[in-house]
Amino acid sequence: MNFLANSWGSGCLPENDQWSRLGATALAASTLCAAQIVVACVPFAKWKGSLGLQSPKDVREGGMHARRIARQVERAAARLPFRTKCLPRAVAVSWLLRRRAIPHAVVIAVRPAELRDQEDALHAWVEVGGEKVIGDLPGAWIETLRVGTRTMSTGK
């Protein structure tokens, strides 16, 4: 074990697990930074095609990995020196899910006019197998765009 692993003290994860988590958080942070820049600076039409993933396979098997990726993005967002909104987080999760070939949908929605207040009226989230893995915000939402798939199971 190296010096850093020894200096963490007892009760820490084994070296490989610790480095694996740090690496996953670093990947999530770099992906989130890239998503933040793309969302802010590049026209939507140019990166819309990088979102979501349709597949005929059953997406239940990807749910566990998708939730882990979403937690990594949330952890990375909490550690960045700037605030990230829901759209860059959803984009980052989508890009990381695509890398693992996990079918998913990115949803962009608006709150109904009669329910809007001082908060943002727009929201984005990612679904895997019909379950929101990131961006689960309570309240009514009207979907304006869905890129990808809900569930495309061919179990017949």
Protein Blocks (a to p, Z undefined) as FASTA:
>chain_A
ZZklmmnoghiacfklmmmmmmmmmmmmmmmmmmmmmmmmmcfklmmmmggjddfbdfkl
mmmmmmmmmmmmmmmmmmpcbdcdfklmmmmmmmmmmmnopacddddddddfklgcfbdf
bdcdddeehiafehpagdjdddfbdcdjfbdcfkZZ
